[in-house]
């Protein structure tokens, strides 16, 4: 039998996440880092309260945009975490920038390509000079890199930039967390 959550249950779960983020002393933050959070690239302060939950979605208050005036390190984004005002981790996930041609990728990185689809690098290598991963397979060749399709659209943190440079201004203009889909 399938597990199906009502919209009210999904919304309650997203409100619980918002309450955890807002539960610390002060505003929470979103940290964007390299794959596995090996290095924090940027720290962006959230509003307090962080946002609103409705219809199974937590929408962060990003009006005005949230910003880190200077990136802390250089690298490609691969993960994110949300912390409360006390620095306690509330939520983690992946971050994905757009696919880049002729770029060395490491296993574990995520990119968006092929009309916004999300892909995960399973075998490190240098991407092809053009094209990028496409389709919905689990072993997609791309130059020397291999990708697996994850989803038809990016989930987690989808970014416009595939590379952060130390000292660069980083801003987010919108963000949501959606309840996980029902299970078959």
C-alpha positions as CSV (number, residue, x, y, z in Angstrom):
1,X,0.0,0.0,0.0
2,X,1.3,3.4,-0.9
3,X,2.2,6.0,1.7
4,X,0.2,9.2,0.9
5,X,0.4,12.4,3.0
6,X,-2.5,14.8,3.1
7,X,-1.7,18.4,2.1
8,X,-2.4,19.4,5.8
9,X,0.2,16.9,7.0
10,X,2.8,18.1,4.4
11,X,2.2,21.7,5.4
12,X,2.5,20.8,9.1
13,X,5.9,19.1,8.4
14,X,7.1,22.2,6.5
15,X,5.9,24.5,9.4
16,X,7.9,22.3,11.8
17,X,11.0,22.9,9.7
18,X,10.4,26.7,9.7
19,X,9.8,26.5,13.5
20,X,13.2,24.7,14.0
21,X,15.0,27.3,11.8
22,X,13.4,30.2,13.7
23,X,13.8,28.5,17.1
24,X,17.4,29.5,17.7
25,X,18.7,32.8,19.1
26,X,18.4,35.1,16.1
27,X,18.0,34.4,12.4
28,X,19.0,31.2,10.7
29,X,21.4,30.9,7.8
30,X,21.8,29.0,4.6
31,X,25.4,27.8,4.0
32,X,26.3,26.8,0.4
33,X,29.4,24.6,0.2
34,X,31.3,22.2,-2.1
35,X,30.2,18.6,-2.4
36,X,29.7,17.1,1.1
37,X,30.2,20.5,2.6
38,X,33.9,20.0,2.5
39,X,34.3,23.8,2.3
40,X,31.7,26.5,3.0
41,X,31.6,28.9,0.0
42,X,29.0,31.4,1.2
43,X,26.8,32.0,4.3
44,X,23.5,33.8,3.7
45,X,21.3,35.1,6.6
46,X,17.6,34.2,6.5
47,X,14.8,36.5,7.6
48,X,13.4,36.0,11.1
49,X,10.9,34.5,10.8
50,X,12.4,32.6,7.8
51,X,9.2,32.2,5.8
52,X,5.8,30.7,5.5
53,X,4.4,27.1,5.0
54,X,1.4,26.5,2.8
55,X,0.2,23.6,0.5
56,X,3.2,21.4,1.6
57,X,5.8,24.0,0.7
58,X,8.0,26.2,2.9
59,X,8.7,29.5,1.0
60,X,11.6,31.5,2.4
61,X,11.2,35.2,2.8
62,X,13.7,36.6,0.3
63,X,12.3,40.0,-0.3
64,X,14.7,41.7,-0.4
65,X,17.2,39.1,-1.6
66,X,19.4,37.5,1.0
67,X,23.1,38.1,0.4
68,X,26.7,37.3,1.5
69,X,28.7,40.4,0.4
70,X,31.8,38.3,0.0
71,X,32.1,34.5,-0.7
72,X,34.2,32.8,1.9
73,X,36.0,30.5,-0.5
74,X,36.3,29.6,-4.2
75,X,34.8,26.4,-5.7
76,X,31.8,24.8,-7.3
77,X,28.6,24.5,-5.2
78,X,27.6,20.9,-4.3
79,X,25.7,21.0,-1.1
80,X,23.8,23.3,1.3
81,X,22.7,23.3,4.9
82,X,20.3,25.4,6.9
83,X,21.1,26.2,10.5
84,X,19.1,27.9,13.2
85,X,20.3,31.1,15.0
86,X,22.3,28.9,17.4
87,X,24.2,27.2,14.6
88,X,22.4,23.9,14.9
89,X,21.9,22.1,11.6
90,X,18.2,21.8,10.7
91,X,18.3,20.7,7.0
92,X,20.9,19.6,4.5
93,X,20.8,18.8,0.8
94,X,22.6,19.3,-2.5
95,X,23.2,22.5,-4.5
96,X,23.5,22.4,-8.2
97,X,24.9,24.9,-10.7
98,X,24.6,24.7,-14.5
99,X,26.7,22.1,-16.4
100,X,30.0,23.4,-17.8
101,X,31.8,22.2,-20.9
102,X,35.4,20.8,-20.6
103,X,35.3,20.9,-16.8
104,X,36.8,18.4,-14.3
105,X,34.0,17.1,-12.2
106,X,34.4,14.9,-9.0
107,X,32.1,12.1,-8.0
108,X,29.3,13.5,-5.9
109,X,28.7,16.8,-7.7
110,X,25.3,17.8,-9.0
111,X,24.5,19.9,-12.1
112,X,21.5,21.1,-14.0
113,X,21.4,20.4,-17.7
114,X,19.1,19.3,-20.5
115,X,16.3,21.9,-19.9
116,X,16.7,22.0,-16.1
117,X,17.0,18.3,-15.3
118,X,19.2,17.4,-12.2
119,X,22.2,15.1,-12.6
120,X,24.6,13.5,-10.1
121,X,28.2,12.7,-11.1
122,X,29.0,9.1,-10.3
123,X,32.4,8.8,-12.0
124,X,34.9,11.7,-11.9
125,X,36.2,13.0,-15.2
126,X,36.3,16.0,-17.5
127,X,33.0,16.8,-19.2
128,X,32.7,17.0,-23.0
129,X,33.3,20.1,-25.0
130,X,29.6,20.6,-25.6
131,X,26.3,19.0,-24.9
132,X,26.3,17.7,-21.3
133,X,24.3,15.0,-19.8
134,X,20.8,14.4,-21.2
135,X,18.0,11.9,-20.8
136,X,17.0,9.9,-17.8
137,X,19.5,7.1,-17.5
138,X,21.8,6.0,-14.6
139,X,25.1,5.8,-16.6
140,X,25.2,8.8,-18.9
141,X,28.6,9.4,-20.6
142,X,29.8,13.0,-20.9
143,X,33.4,13.1,-22.1
144,X,35.3,11.4,-19.2
145,X,32.6,12.0,-16.6
146,X,29.6,9.8,-15.9
147,X,26.2,11.1,-14.7
148,X,23.0,9.7,-13.4
149,X,19.7,11.4,-13.9
150,X,18.1,12.4,-10.5
151,X,15.0,14.4,-11.3
152,X,13.2,16.2,-14.1
153,X,13.8,19.5,-12.3
154,X,16.3,20.7,-9.7
155,X,15.4,20.2,-6.1
156,X,17.6,21.3,-3.3
157,X,19.3,24.6,-4.1
158,X,19.5,25.4,-7.8
159,X,22.0,28.1,-8.6
160,X,22.7,30.4,-11.6
161,X,26.4,30.3,-10.9
162,X,28.5,27.1,-11.4
163,X,31.6,28.6,-9.7
164,X,32.0,30.8,-6.6
165,X,35.1,33.0,-6.3
166,X,36.3,34.2,-2.9
167,X,35.2,37.8,-2.4
168,X,32.4,37.6,-4.9
169,X,28.9,38.8,-3.8
170,X,26.4,35.9,-3.6
171,X,22.7,36.5,-3.4
172,X,19.5,34.3,-3.4
173,X,16.3,35.9,-4.7
174,X,13.9,32.9,-4.1
175,X,13.8,29.6,-2.3
176,X,11.4,26.9,-1.3
177,X,11.5,23.6,0.4
178,X,8.9,21.1,-0.8
179,X,7.7,18.1,1.1
180,X,9.1,14.8,-0.2
181,X,6.8,13.1,-2.7
182,X,4.5,10.4,-1.6
183,X,5.9,6.9,-1.7
184,X,4.6,4.1,-3.9
